[in-house]
Amino acid sequence: MKLGNNSKIDLIKGVPLFADASKAQLAEIASIADEVDLPAGRTLIKEGDSGREFFILIDGTADVTQGGEKIGKVMGPGDFFGEIALIAKAPRTATITTTSPVRALVVTDRAFRQLLEKSPEIAVGVLTALAERLAPTSL
């Protein structure tokens, strides 16, 4: 069953980059999020590859590995990854592979960049959230 717009908005609001976005801004972001179904065993992102999309898990589970070793907890509904790929062209820092069939929201960097060009207020909010997130790690 496909998610309704309000459910998409609730999932997107849980992502720190979008936590301070207004309901209207969240609706704009939700409008570019595609819902996809993926099988178990699918590599969603691969360590070292350039990022081109961002995922939010709706249903299912996925493992995170770095250097071939499993790290962290099993990802599940509501977990997200790849959001930095929407902003920076940095290589992926981990591999994420589905361990069960997965339903996810996916936002591509291209669609997101087009949205930012059309809605500068979203761009300002995202950059502010990113700066706040990175501030504790800088000197």
Contacts in CASP RR format, 6 or more apart in sequence:
PFRMAT RR
TARGET T0000
AUTHOR 0000-0000-0000
METHOD contacts of the structure
MODEL  1
MKLGNNSKIDLIKGVPLFADASKAQLAEIASIADEVDLPAGRTLIKEGDS
GREFFILIDGTADVTQGGEKIGKVMGPGDFFGEIALIAKAPRTATITTTS
PVRALVVTDRAFRQLLEKSPEIAVGVLTALAERLAPTSL
2 35 0 8 1.000
3 11 0 8 1.000
3 35 0 8 1.000
3 58 0 8 1.000
3 105 0 8 1.000
5 27 0 8 1.000
5 30 0 8 1.000
8 30 0 8 1.000
8 33 0 8 1.000
8 35 0 8 1.000
8 105 0 8 1.000
9 23 0 8 1.000
9 26 0 8 1.000
9 27 0 8 1.000
9 30 0 8 1.000
11 56 0 8 1.000
11 58 0 8 1.000
11 78 0 8 1.000
11 105 0 8 1.000
12 18 0 8 1.000
12 21 0 8 1.000
12 26 0 8 1.000
12 29 0 8 1.000
12 30 0 8 1.000
12 33 0 8 1.000
12 56 0 8 1.000
12 105 0 8 1.000
13 19 0 8 1.000
13 21 0 8 1.000
13 26 0 8 1.000
14 78 0 8 1.000
14 80 0 8 1.000
15 56 0 8 1.000
15 80 0 8 1.000
15 83 0 8 1.000
16 83 0 8 1.000
16 129 0 8 1.000
16 133 0 8 1.000
17 83 0 8 1.000
17 86 0 8 1.000
17 87 0 8 1.000
17 126 0 8 1.000
17 129 0 8 1.000
17 130 0 8 1.000
17 133 0 8 1.000
18 25 0 8 1.000
18 26 0 8 1.000
18 29 0 8 1.000
18 126 0 8 1.000
18 129 0 8 1.000
19 129 0 8 1.000
20 125 0 8 1.000
20 128 0 8 1.000
20 129 0 8 1.000
21 29 0 8 1.000
21 122 0 8 1.000
21 125 0 8 1.000
25 119 0 8 1.000
25 121 0 8 1.000
25 122 0 8 1.000
28 115 0 8 1.000
28 119 0 8 1.000
28 122 0 8 1.000
29 107 0 8 1.000
29 112 0 8 1.000
29 115 0 8 1.000
29 122 0 8 1.000
32 107 0 8 1.000
32 108 0 8 1.000
32 111 0 8 1.000
32 112 0 8 1.000
32 114 0 8 1.000
32 115 0 8 1.000
33 56 0 8 1.000
33 105 0 8 1.000
33 106 0 8 1.000
33 107 0 8 1.000
34 105 0 8 1.000
34 106 0 8 1.000
34 107 0 8 1.000
35 58 0 8 1.000
35 103 0 8 1.000
35 104 0 8 1.000
35 105 0 8 1.000
35 106 0 8 1.000
36 103 0 8 1.000
36 104 0 8 1.000
36 105 0 8 1.000
36 106 0 8 1.000
37 101 0 8 1.000
37 102 0 8 1.000
37 103 0 8 1.000
38 44 0 8 1.000
38 98 0 8 1.000
38 101 0 8 1.000
38 102 0 8 1.000
38 103 0 8 1.000
38 104 0 8 1.000
39 98 0 8 1.000
39 101 0 8 1.000
39 102 0 8 1.000
40 98 0 8 1.000
40 99 0 8 1.000
40 100 0 8 1.000
40 101 0 8 1.000
40 102 0 8 1.000
41 97 0 8 1.000
41 98 0 8 1.000
41 99 0 8 1.000
42 97 0 8 1.000
42 98 0 8 1.000
42 102 0 8 1.000
43 95 0 8 1.000
43 96 0 8 1.000
43 97 0 8 1.000
44 55 0 8 1.000
44 62 0 8 1.000
44 81 0 8 1.000
44 96 0 8 1.000
44 97 0 8 1.000
44 98 0 8 1.000
44 102 0 8 1.000
44 104 0 8 1.000
45 51 0 8 1.000
45 55 0 8 1.000
45 81 0 8 1.000
45 82 0 8 1.000
45 92 0 8 1.000
45 94 0 8 1.000
45 95 0 8 1.000
45 96 0 8 1.000
46 92 0 8 1.000
46 95 0 8 1.000
47 65 0 8 1.000
47 66 0 8 1.000
47 67 0 8 1.000
47 68 0 8 1.000
47 91 0 8 1.000
47 92 0 8 1.000
47 93 0 8 1.000
47 94 0 8 1.000
47 95 0 8 1.000
48 91 0 8 1.000
48 92 0 8 1.000
48 93 0 8 1.000
49 91 0 8 1.000
49 92 0 8 1.000
50 85 0 8 1.000
50 89 0 8 1.000
50 90 0 8 1.000
50 91 0 8 1.000
50 92 0 8 1.000
51 82 0 8 1.000
51 85 0 8 1.000
51 89 0 8 1.000
51 90 0 8 1.000
51 91 0 8 1.000
51 92 0 8 1.000
51 109 0 8 1.000
52 85 0 8 1.000
52 108 0 8 1.000
52 109 0 8 1.000
52 110 0 8 1.000
53 82 0 8 1.000
53 85 0 8 1.000
53 106 0 8 1.000
53 107 0 8 1.000
53 108 0 8 1.000
53 109 0 8 1.000
54 80 0 8 1.000
54 81 0 8 1.000
54 82 0 8 1.000
54 83 0 8 1.000
54 85 0 8 1.000
54 86 0 8 1.000
54 106 0 8 1.000
54 107 0 8 1.000
54 109 0 8 1.000
54 112 0 8 1.000
55 80 0 8 1.000
55 81 0 8 1.000
55 82 0 8 1.000
55 96 0 8 1.000
55 104 0 8 1.000
55 105 0 8 1.000
55 106 0 8 1.000
56 78 0 8 1.000
56 79 0 8 1.000
56 80 0 8 1.000
56 104 0 8 1.000
56 105 0 8 1.000
57 75 0 8 1.000
57 76 0 8 1.000
57 77 0 8 1.000
57 78 0 8 1.000
57 79 0 8 1.000
57 80 0 8 1.000
57 102 0 8 1.000
57 103 0 8 1.000
57 104 0 8 1.000
58 77 0 8 1.000
58 78 0 8 1.000
58 102 0 8 1.000
58 103 0 8 1.000
58 104 0 8 1.000
58 105 0 8 1.000
59 77 0 8 1.000
59 101 0 8 1.000
59 102 0 8 1.000
59 103 0 8 1.000
60 76 0 8 1.000
60 77 0 8 1.000
60 98 0 8 1.000
60 99 0 8 1.000
60 100 0 8 1.000
60 101 0 8 1.000
60 102 0 8 1.000
60 103 0 8 1.000
61 74 0 8 1.000
61 75 0 8 1.000
61 76 0 8 1.000
61 98 0 8 1.000
61 99 0 8 1.000
61 100 0 8 1.000
61 102 0 8 1.000
62 74 0 8 1.000
62 75 0 8 1.000
62 76 0 8 1.000
62 79 0 8 1.000
62 96 0 8 1.000
62 97 0 8 1.000
62 98 0 8 1.000
62 99 0 8 1.000
62 102 0 8 1.000
63 70 0 8 1.000
63 74 0 8 1.000
63 75 0 8 1.000
63 96 0 8 1.000
63 97 0 8 1.000
63 99 0 8 1.000
64 70 0 8 1.000
64 71 0 8 1.000
64 72 0 8 1.000
64 75 0 8 1.000
64 81 0 8 1.000
64 94 0 8 1.000
64 95 0 8 1.000
64 96 0 8 1.000
65 71 0 8 1.000
65 94 0 8 1.000
65 95 0 8 1.000
65 96 0 8 1.000
65 97 0 8 1.000
66 93 0 8 1.000
66 94 0 8 1.000
66 95 0 8 1.000
67 95 0 8 1.000
68 95 0 8 1.000
71 94 0 8 1.000
74 99 0 8 1.000
75 81 0 8 1.000
75 96 0 8 1.000
81 94 0 8 1.000
81 96 0 8 1.000
82 92 0 8 1.000
84 90 0 8 1.000
85 92 0 8 1.000
85 109 0 8 1.000
86 107 0 8 1.000
86 109 0 8 1.000
86 112 0 8 1.000
86 113 0 8 1.000
86 126 0 8 1.000
87 126 0 8 1.000
87 127 0 8 1.000
87 130 0 8 1.000
115 122 0 8 1.000
116 122 0 8 1.000
116 123 0 8 1.000
116 126 0 8 1.000
END
